[in-house]
């Protein structure tokens, strides 16, 4: 497996193999593509009951959907689910990895807590971001910010994701 560089990313986008919508060629770096934070967040409800983590668990049961125009205040220790503006389609021979950006990590902002892998063959999917403020100061996170990046990798063989988050549009 090999990481795609800028020239290969742009070639595969031009060929229509990789689709990012909306797409700005300026968002492509030497070996990654910047993704922007959307306006929708899932904020955890205050709970007094135990939530059972099982295969049937649904994060929507313990969160409220919030849409912001200006910013969302993320307090120290708080976690929220965000989503990218971009919808991404990958062919069966390309997978991706979401990574935070160092400029925000220096403030304690974690953009993905554990689920940073993008399966090959995803279709029109906005990536959910498990965001956490691990720093000591409140952070105002603004929609439209280039909050994370994806690193694309060539797979050995081909596969297609058909899981429950295919064509996901909301956090």
N, CA, C and O of each residue as an XYZ file, in Angstrom:
684
protein
N       0.846     -1.176      0.000
C       0.000      0.000      0.000
C       0.887      1.232      0.000
O       1.956      1.247      0.610
N       0.424      2.270     -0.698
C       1.226      3.474     -0.832
C       0.346      4.712     -0.722
O      -0.796      4.707     -1.181
N       0.867      5.765     -0.119
C       0.164      7.029      0.038
C       0.182      7.779     -1.294
O       1.215      7.845     -1.960
N      -0.961      8.343     -1.679
C      -1.051      9.131     -2.907
C      -0.497     10.528     -2.667
O      -0.791     11.160     -1.652
N       0.301     10.997     -3.604
C       0.833     12.352     -3.540
C      -0.071     13.293     -4.341
O      -1.000     12.853     -5.018
N       0.211     14.570     -4.252
C      -0.621     15.602     -4.888
C      -0.919     15.299     -6.351
O      -2.078     15.332     -6.766
N       0.104     15.007     -7.129
C      -0.106     14.767     -8.561
C      -1.047     13.583     -8.792
O      -1.908     13.642     -9.669
N      -0.890     12.518     -8.018
C      -1.748     11.338     -8.185
C      -3.165     11.615     -7.689
O      -4.134     11.150     -8.290
N      -3.292     12.366     -6.602
C      -4.622     12.738     -6.110
C      -5.360     13.531     -7.187
O      -6.507     13.223     -7.511
N      -4.710     14.540     -7.735
C      -5.344     15.365     -8.758
C      -5.662     14.562    -10.022
O      -6.699     14.785    -10.646
N      -4.793     13.640    -10.402
C      -5.034     12.788    -11.570
C      -6.271     11.923    -11.349
O      -7.115     11.801    -12.238
N      -6.379     11.322    -10.165
C      -7.519     10.441     -9.873
C      -8.821     11.236     -9.740
O      -9.887     10.723    -10.080
N      -8.754     12.465     -9.256
C      -9.943     13.323     -9.208
C     -10.351     13.716    -10.628
O     -11.531     13.655    -10.975
N      -9.394     14.111    -11.437
C      -9.665     14.482    -12.834
C     -10.280     13.315    -13.600
O     -11.154     13.514    -14.444
N      -9.827     12.108    -13.310
C     -10.353     10.907    -13.976
C     -11.737     10.522    -13.448
O     -12.415      9.686    -14.045
N     -12.161     11.125    -12.334
C     -13.464     10.819    -11.752
C     -13.455      9.617    -10.833
O     -14.512      9.184    -10.375
N     -12.271      9.065    -10.552
C     -12.163      7.924     -9.630
C     -12.449      8.342     -8.195
O     -13.127      7.632     -7.452
N     -11.930      9.491     -7.819
C     -12.140     10.073     -6.491
C     -13.032     11.290     -6.689
O     -12.759     12.129     -7.547
N     -14.097     11.390     -5.899
C     -14.994     12.536     -6.003
C     -15.070     13.215     -4.641
O     -15.357     12.581     -3.626
N     -14.805     14.517     -4.645
C     -14.923     15.334     -3.438
C     -15.786     16.528     -3.821
O     -15.461     17.274     -4.745
N     -16.899     16.702     -3.095
C     -17.838     17.752     -3.448
C     -18.276     18.495     -2.192
O     -18.880     17.887     -1.308
N     -17.993     19.787     -2.086
C     -17.301     20.630     -3.046
C     -15.790     20.366     -3.037
O     -15.243     19.853     -2.062
N     -15.134     20.726     -4.138
C     -13.698     20.496     -4.257
C     -12.992     21.763     -4.704
O     -13.438     22.443     -5.630
N     -11.894     22.074     -4.043
C     -11.015     23.182     -4.402
C      -9.611     22.611     -4.542
O      -9.057     22.112     -3.562
N      -9.018     22.669     -5.732
C      -7.659     22.125     -5.914
C      -6.632     22.702     -4.934
O      -5.624     22.061     -4.640
N      -6.888     23.903     -4.434
C      -5.959     24.512     -3.465
C      -5.950     23.753     -2.142
O      -5.036     23.936     -1.338
N      -6.951     22.905     -1.901
C      -7.003     22.144     -0.647
C      -6.106     20.907     -0.680
O      -5.959     20.224      0.334
N      -5.512     20.617     -1.822
C      -4.644     19.446     -1.946
C      -3.213     19.849     -1.607
O      -2.638     20.742     -2.228
N      -2.656     19.175     -0.615
C      -1.274     19.418     -0.203
C      -0.347     18.407     -0.853
O      -0.741     17.739     -1.809
N       0.875     18.279     -0.355
C       1.839     17.344     -0.943
C       1.381     15.886     -0.910
O       1.726     15.112     -1.803
N       0.594     15.497      0.126
C       0.124     14.107      0.218
C      -1.164     14.009      1.037
O      -1.397     13.007      1.714
N      -1.999     15.048      0.974
C      -3.266     15.027      1.708
C      -4.213     16.057      1.113
O      -3.828     16.883      0.286
N      -5.470     15.986      1.560
C      -6.493     16.940      1.137
C      -7.134     17.514      2.399
O      -7.593     16.765      3.262
N      -7.164     18.838      2.506
C      -7.831     19.480      3.637
C      -9.338     19.323      3.501
O      -9.889     19.456      2.408
N      -9.998     19.039      4.617
C     -11.456     18.963      4.679
C     -11.947     20.038      5.636
O     -11.262     20.390      6.597
N     -13.120     20.549      5.369
C     -13.657     21.673      6.120
C     -14.798     21.238      7.034
O     -15.564     20.329      6.715
N     -14.889     21.909      8.170
C     -15.898     21.600      9.169
C     -17.261     22.108      8.709
O     -17.400     23.256      8.286
N     -18.260     21.237      8.798
C     -19.624     21.611      8.459
C     -20.295     22.353      9.613
O     -19.662     22.656     10.624
N     -21.588     22.639      9.446
C     -22.351     23.426     10.416
C     -23.113     22.571     11.417
O     -23.655     23.098     12.389
N     -23.164     21.263     11.197
C     -23.953     20.386     12.058
C     -23.065     19.675     13.078
O     -21.965     19.215     12.770
N     -23.583     19.605     14.295
C     -22.880     18.921     15.379
C     -23.883     18.082     16.152
O     -25.073     18.397     16.199
N     -23.394     17.023     16.750
C     -24.176     16.259     17.716
C     -23.528     16.495     19.072
O     -22.373     16.134     19.301
N     -24.296     17.110     19.964
C     -23.831     17.467     21.298
C     -24.437     16.463     22.277
O     -25.635     16.186     22.229
N     -23.615     15.930     23.151
C     -24.082     14.924     24.098
C     -25.028     15.535     25.127
O     -24.784     16.614     25.668
N     -26.119     14.808     25.376
C     -27.093     15.199     26.386
C     -26.504     14.920     27.766
O     -25.670     14.030     27.927
N     -26.944     15.686     28.750
C     -26.564     15.380     30.130
C     -27.355     14.143     30.531
O     -28.580     14.117     30.409
N     -26.680     13.154     30.994
C     -27.341     11.881     31.305
C     -27.025     11.443     32.726
O     -25.955     11.716     33.270
N     -27.979     10.769     33.293
C     -27.800     10.200     34.624
C     -27.892      8.679     34.568
O     -27.656      7.998     35.565
N     -28.233      8.160     33.409
C     -28.395      6.719     33.257
C     -27.176      6.136     32.529
O     -26.454      6.842     31.825
N     -26.975      4.869     32.715
C     -25.899      4.159     32.021
C     -26.333      3.908     30.586
O     -27.466      3.498     30.338
N     -25.443      4.151     29.656
C     -25.707      3.845     28.245
C     -24.933      2.577     27.894
O     -23.716      2.515     28.070
N     -25.629      1.593     27.410
C     -25.020      0.308     27.100
C     -24.447      0.326     25.688
O     -25.167      0.561     24.718
N     -23.151      0.077     25.584
C     -22.460      0.042     24.305
C     -22.549     -1.374     23.758
O     -21.847     -2.283     24.201
N     -23.436     -1.530     22.778
C     -23.657     -2.826     22.140
C     -23.661     -2.613     20.626
O     -23.563     -1.480     20.157
N     -23.774     -3.691     19.871
C     -23.833     -3.574     18.416
C     -25.042     -2.766     17.950
O     -25.019     -2.198     16.857
N     -26.088     -2.708     18.756
C     -27.306     -1.984     18.393
C     -27.287     -0.524     18.856
O     -28.215      0.224     18.547
N     -26.264     -0.112     19.580
C     -26.200      1.246     20.131
C     -26.271      2.281     19.009
O     -25.687      2.099     17.940
N     -26.994      3.366     19.271
C     -27.163      4.446     18.301
C     -26.813      5.765     18.983
O     -27.461      6.161     19.952
N     -25.798      6.435     18.479
C     -25.324      7.679     19.092
C     -26.394      8.765     19.121
O     -26.314      9.680     19.941
N     -27.381      8.684     18.255
C     -28.444      9.697     18.221
C     -29.311      9.650     19.478
O     -29.982     10.628     19.808
N     -29.297      8.526     20.172
C     -30.104      8.396     21.387
C     -29.552      9.240     22.532
O     -30.293      9.589     23.451
N     -28.272      9.570     22.492
C     -27.649     10.302     23.601
C     -27.110     11.664     23.172
O     -26.361     12.296     23.917
N     -27.485     12.120     21.975
C     -27.022     13.416     21.474
C     -28.187     14.217     20.907
O     -29.228     13.669     20.547
N     -27.983     15.520     20.839
C     -28.916     16.424     20.165
C     -28.214     17.014     18.950
O     -27.033     17.354     19.010
N     -28.947     17.132     17.846
C     -28.408     17.756     16.641
C     -28.487     19.272     16.783
O     -29.550     19.820     17.072
N     -27.359     19.945     16.579
C     -27.271     21.395     16.683
C     -26.672     21.918     15.388
O     -25.668     21.393     14.908
N     -27.282     22.947     14.825
C     -26.760     23.596     13.620
C     -26.306     24.990     14.025
O     -27.066     25.744     14.633
N     -25.061     25.333     13.687
C     -24.513     26.641     14.073
C     -24.145     27.449     12.837
O     -23.773     26.900     11.800
N     -24.256     28.758     12.972
C     -23.839     29.656     11.897
C     -22.481     30.270     12.184
O     -21.681     30.459     11.268
N     -22.210     30.582     13.445
C     -20.988     31.284     13.814
C     -19.925     30.333     14.364
O     -18.892     30.129     13.727
N     -20.168     29.749     15.543
C     -19.211     28.810     16.126
C     -19.900     27.971     17.180
O     -20.981     28.307     17.665
N     -19.252     26.876     17.523
C     -19.693     26.013     18.624
C     -18.629     26.094     19.703
O     -17.443     25.923     19.419
N     -19.036     26.352     20.936
C     -18.091     26.419     22.045
C     -17.840     25.010     22.558
O     -18.768     24.309     22.961
N     -16.574     24.603     22.540
C     -16.164     23.278     23.005
C     -15.337     23.469     24.278
O     -14.215     23.974     24.241
N     -15.917     23.055     25.392
C     -15.276     23.248     26.690
C     -14.205     22.184     26.940
O     -14.250     21.117     26.328
N     -13.244     22.457     27.827
C     -12.232     21.447     28.163
C     -12.897     20.148     28.614
O     -13.784     20.152     29.467
N     -12.455     19.049     28.032
C     -12.993     17.735     28.362
C     -14.264     17.369     27.619
O     -14.730     16.234     27.719
N     -14.833     18.306     26.875
C     -16.090     18.046     26.166
C     -15.827     17.360     24.828
O     -14.836     17.637     24.152
N     -16.738     16.457     24.464
C     -16.687     15.780     23.168
C     -17.957     16.109     22.394
O     -19.037     16.196     22.979
N     -17.833     16.290     21.091
C     -18.974     16.479     20.191
C     -18.683     15.717     18.912
O     -17.542     15.352     18.632
N     -19.732     15.484     18.143
C     -19.569     14.918     16.808
C     -19.773     16.035     15.806
O     -20.801     16.713     15.828
N     -18.805     16.232     14.931
C     -18.929     17.189     13.843
C     -19.016     16.423     12.538
O     -19.050     15.192     12.538
N     -19.052     17.133     11.439
C     -19.109     16.495     10.132
C     -18.410     17.401      9.121
O     -18.403     18.623      9.268
N     -17.829     16.791      8.104
C     -17.164     17.577      7.067
C     -18.192     18.203      6.133
O     -19.293     17.678      5.966
N     -17.826     19.330      5.526
C     -18.652     19.916      4.469
C     -18.630     19.005      3.239
O     -19.641     18.832      2.559
N     -17.473     18.435      2.974
C     -17.273     17.674      1.748
C     -17.918     16.298      1.806
O     -17.878     15.617      2.831
N     -18.508     15.906      0.692
C     -18.975     14.529      0.489
C     -17.895     13.833     -0.337
O     -17.406     14.372     -1.329
N     -17.538     12.638      0.089
C     -16.403     11.938     -0.511
C     -16.853     10.601     -1.076
O     -17.601      9.858     -0.440
N     -16.383     10.309     -2.282
C     -16.563      9.005     -2.903
C     -15.181      8.482     -3.247
O     -14.396      9.164     -3.905
N     -14.884      7.259     -2.795
C     -13.596      6.625     -3.088
C     -13.834      5.361     -3.909
O     -14.820      4.657     -3.691
N     -12.943      5.071     -4.846
C     -13.062      3.817     -5.588
C     -12.651      2.644     -4.698
O     -12.139      2.841     -3.596
N     -12.877      1.443     -5.178
C     -12.584      0.245     -4.406
C     -11.125     -0.007     -4.121
O     -10.798     -0.849     -3.284
N     -10.232      0.710     -4.801
C      -8.801      0.489     -4.585
C      -8.123      1.609     -3.789
O      -6.897      1.662     -3.703
N      -8.932      2.501     -3.209
C      -8.384      3.609     -2.413
C      -9.099      3.660     -1.064
O     -10.329      3.627     -1.006
N      -8.326      3.740      0.017
C      -8.878      3.976      1.348
C      -8.312      5.297      1.848
O      -7.419      5.865      1.219
N      -8.813      5.785      2.956
C      -8.341      7.066      3.459
C      -8.218      7.073      4.968
O      -8.825      6.261      5.666
N      -7.422      8.003      5.453
C      -7.191      8.194      6.887
C      -7.421      9.662      7.213
O      -6.814     10.541      6.601
N      -8.289      9.924      8.168
C      -8.524     11.300      8.613
C      -7.485     11.626      9.684
O      -7.264     10.847     10.611
N      -6.865     12.770      9.541
C      -5.889     13.227     10.523
C      -6.212     14.667     10.904
O      -6.631     15.466     10.066
N      -6.013     14.982     12.166
C      -6.155     16.362     12.605
C      -5.028     17.206     12.031
O      -4.073     16.684     11.456
N      -5.150     18.481     12.190
C      -4.095     19.391     11.720
C      -3.317     19.877     12.940
O      -3.901     20.191     13.977
N      -2.004     19.934     12.804
C      -1.149     20.249     13.945
C      -1.438     21.628     14.522
O      -1.287     21.834     15.726
N      -1.848     22.569     13.691
C      -2.113     23.926     14.193
C      -3.219     23.932     15.241
O      -3.211     24.770     16.142
N      -4.181     22.996     15.132
C      -5.276     22.925     16.104
C      -4.944     21.957     17.242
O      -5.392     22.152     18.372
N      -4.177     20.937     16.955
C      -3.760     19.993     17.994
C      -2.953     20.710     19.074
O      -2.966     20.296     20.233
N      -2.265     21.761     18.711
C      -1.456     22.515     19.671
C      -2.301     23.229     20.718
O      -1.785     23.655     21.752
N      -3.611     23.364     20.448
C      -4.542     23.933     21.424
C      -5.263     22.840     22.209
O      -6.048     23.134     23.111
N      -4.995     21.576     21.864
C      -5.649     20.461     22.534
C      -6.859     19.919     21.791
O      -7.573     19.069     22.323
N      -7.108     20.394     20.566
C      -8.266     19.921     19.810
C      -7.933     18.600     19.122
O      -7.038     18.525     18.280
N      -8.669     17.572     19.498
C      -8.559     16.285     18.813
C      -9.725     16.216     17.841
O     -10.873     16.426     18.232
N      -9.442     15.925     16.586
C     -10.471     15.943     15.554
C     -11.100     14.566     15.378
O     -12.286     14.472     15.060
N     -10.360     13.536     15.570
C     -10.916     12.182     15.536
C     -10.358     11.455     16.753
O      -9.148     11.428     16.982
N     -11.247     10.880     17.513
C     -10.797     10.209     18.729
C     -10.337      8.792     18.406
O      -9.261      8.387     18.847
N     -11.117      8.033     17.651
C     -10.696      6.671     17.327
C     -11.006      6.254     15.901
O     -10.289      5.423     15.345
N     -12.037      6.794     15.294
C     -12.512      6.272     14.012
C     -12.027      7.123     12.846
O     -12.789      7.911     12.286
N     -10.773      6.964     12.487
C     -10.207      7.810     11.437
C     -10.066      7.107     10.091
O      -9.512      7.686      9.157
N     -10.547      5.885      9.970
C     -10.359      5.125      8.727
C     -11.555      5.294      7.803
O     -12.703      5.164      8.228
N     -11.278      5.585      6.537
C     -12.303      5.680      5.493
C     -12.168      4.449      4.606
O     -11.129      4.237      3.981
N     -13.211      3.648      4.556
C     -13.195      2.391      3.806
C     -13.112      2.639      2.302
O     -13.604      3.657      1.817
N     -12.493      1.713      1.557
C     -12.557      1.816      0.098
C     -14.006      1.643     -0.350
O     -14.778      0.911      0.268
N     -14.357      2.326     -1.431
C     -15.695      2.175     -1.988
C     -16.780      2.956     -1.278
O     -17.960      2.673     -1.483
N     -16.424      3.944     -0.436
C     -17.471      4.773      0.167
C     -18.078      5.656     -0.923
O     -17.405      6.033     -1.881
N     -19.358      5.976     -0.758
C     -20.071      6.746     -1.773
C     -20.741      7.948     -1.129
O     -21.527      7.796     -0.194
N     -20.436      9.140     -1.622
C     -21.107     10.383     -1.207
C     -21.267     10.477      0.304
O     -22.366     10.724      0.799
N     -20.181     10.281      1.034
C     -20.224     10.249      2.489
C     -19.521     11.467      3.074
O     -18.383     11.774      2.721
N     -20.215     12.150      3.968
C     -19.583     13.205      4.757
C     -18.988     12.517      5.985
O     -19.658     11.713      6.633
N     -17.763     12.825      6.296
C     -17.065     12.142      7.373
C     -17.416     12.742      8.727
O     -17.301     13.950      8.933
N     -17.847     11.878      9.651
C     -18.126     12.322     11.013
C     -16.802     12.439     11.758
O     -15.926     11.583     11.636
N     -16.676     13.496     12.518
C     -15.459     13.788     13.273
C     -15.778     13.700     14.758
O     -16.631     14.431     15.259
N     -15.093     12.806     15.458
C     -15.264     12.678     16.911
C     -14.310     13.672     17.562
O     -13.144     13.364     17.811
N     -14.816     14.850     17.827
C     -13.987     15.964     18.284
C     -13.983     16.034     19.811
O     -15.001     15.801     20.464
N     -12.815     16.360     20.363
C     -12.671     16.449     21.811
C     -11.700     17.565     22.137
O     -10.666     17.719     21.487
N     -12.049     18.347     23.161
C     -11.150     19.384     23.640
C     -10.334     18.802     24.790
O     -10.815     18.713     25.920
N      -9.107     18.410     24.497
C      -8.214     17.839     25.501
C      -7.343     18.910     26.155
O      -6.504     18.605     27.003
N      -7.545     20.154     25.760
C      -6.742     21.241     26.306
C      -7.407     21.912     27.501
O      -8.507     21.527     27.898
N      -6.742     22.917     28.079
C      -7.248     23.563     29.284
C      -8.135     24.787     29.040
O      -8.649     25.367     29.996
N      -8.327     25.197     27.761
C      -9.087     26.418     27.488
C     -10.292     26.120     26.599
O     -10.231     25.216     25.766
N     -11.385     26.866     26.763
C     -12.538     26.698     25.871
C     -12.136     27.061     24.435
O     -11.378     28.006     24.212
N     -12.652     26.301     23.474
C     -12.337     26.524     22.061
C     -13.615     26.813     21.285
O     -14.595     26.076     21.400
N     -13.608     27.877     20.499
C     -14.722     28.178     19.600
C     -14.362     27.562     18.253
O     -13.415     28.001     17.600
N     -15.115     26.549     17.838
C     -14.819     25.887     16.561
C     -15.807     26.397     15.510
O     -17.021     26.383     15.714
N     -15.256     26.846     14.385
C     -16.010     27.558     13.358
C     -16.254     26.701     12.125
O     -15.311     26.142     11.564
N     -17.515     26.591     11.692
C     -17.797     25.926     10.422
C     -17.009     26.603      9.286
O     -16.780     27.812      9.305
N     -16.610     25.804      8.318
C     -15.841     26.317      7.186
C     -14.342     26.248      7.381
O     -13.591     26.407      6.418
N     -13.884     26.014      8.602
C     -12.450     25.913      8.886
C     -11.897     24.607      8.309
O     -12.523     23.553      8.419
N     -10.723     24.692      7.697
C     -10.034     23.480      7.226
C      -9.535     22.743      8.466
O      -8.395     22.927      8.892
N     -10.393     21.913      9.034
C     -10.210     21.339     10.372
C      -9.370     20.075     10.384
O      -8.734     19.761     11.390
N      -9.363     19.336      9.260
C      -8.633     18.074      9.216
C      -8.170     17.814      7.791
O      -8.416     18.614      6.888
N      -7.506     16.702      7.606
C      -7.024     16.319      6.283
C      -7.221     14.826      6.099
O      -7.251     14.063      7.064
N      -7.357     14.421      4.840
C      -7.393     12.992      4.556
C      -6.134     12.621      3.803
O      -5.658     13.350      2.933
N      -5.619     11.480      4.161
C      -4.480     10.885      3.477
C      -5.027      9.675      2.743
O      -5.629      8.797      3.361
N      -4.827      9.617      1.445
C      -5.364      8.533      0.627
C      -4.282      7.503      0.355
O      -3.119      7.839      0.131
N      -4.688      6.248      0.379
C      -3.744      5.150      0.248
C      -4.277      4.129     -0.756
O      -5.455      3.772     -0.736
N      -3.390      3.674     -1.627
C      -3.726      2.638     -2.613
C      -3.834      1.295     -1.901
O      -2.935      0.912     -1.152
N      -4.938      0.576     -2.134
C      -5.147     -0.739     -1.532
C      -4.589     -1.832     -2.446
O      -4.508     -1.651     -3.661
N      -4.218     -2.926     -1.873
C      -3.881     -4.120     -2.643
C      -5.189     -4.861     -2.829
O      -5.746     -5.381     -1.862
N      -5.685     -4.917     -4.038
C      -7.001     -5.484     -4.300
C      -8.046     -4.386     -4.296
O      -7.716     -3.201     -4.252
N      -9.307     -4.783     -4.342
C     -10.410     -3.837     -4.400
C     -11.524     -4.321     -3.478
O     -11.731     -5.525     -3.324
N     -12.241     -3.379     -2.866
C     -13.335     -3.705     -1.961
C     -14.357     -2.586     -2.024
O     -14.079     -1.506     -2.546
N     -15.538     -2.849     -1.491
C     -16.573     -1.824     -1.452
C     -17.245     -1.832     -0.089
O     -17.667     -2.875      0.410
N     -17.337     -0.641      0.506
C     -17.981     -0.497      1.807
C     -19.497     -0.492      1.616
O     -20.029      0.286      0.825
N     -20.178     -1.358      2.340
C     -21.637     -1.415      2.298
C     -22.225     -1.353      3.701
O     -23.285     -1.923      3.961
N     -21.540     -0.664      4.601
C     -21.967     -0.598      5.990
C     -23.072      0.410      6.238
O     -23.579      1.042      5.312
N     -23.436      0.547      7.508
C     -24.570      1.385      7.885
C     -24.327      2.878      7.731
O     -25.274      3.662      7.800
N     -23.074      3.292      7.523
C     -22.799      4.717      7.366
C     -22.519      5.114      5.919
O     -22.059      6.227      5.666
N     -22.792      4.217      4.960
C     -22.668      4.563      3.542
C     -23.642      5.710      3.235
O     -24.783      5.693      3.696
N     -23.205      6.682      2.476
C     -24.003      7.860      2.092
C     -24.448      8.694      3.300
O     -25.502      9.331      3.281
N     -23.633      8.673      4.331
C     -23.896      9.437      5.552
C     -23.792     10.936      5.245
O     -22.834     11.380      4.612
N     -24.776     11.702      5.696
C     -24.771     13.135      5.443
C     -24.759     13.974      6.711
O     -24.422     15.157      6.666
N     -25.127     13.370      7.854
C     -25.246     14.122      9.102
C     -24.463     13.400     10.207
O     -24.294     12.181     10.166
N     -23.989     14.169     11.192
C     -23.253     13.512     12.271
C     -24.137     12.616     13.120
O     -23.657     11.995     14.068
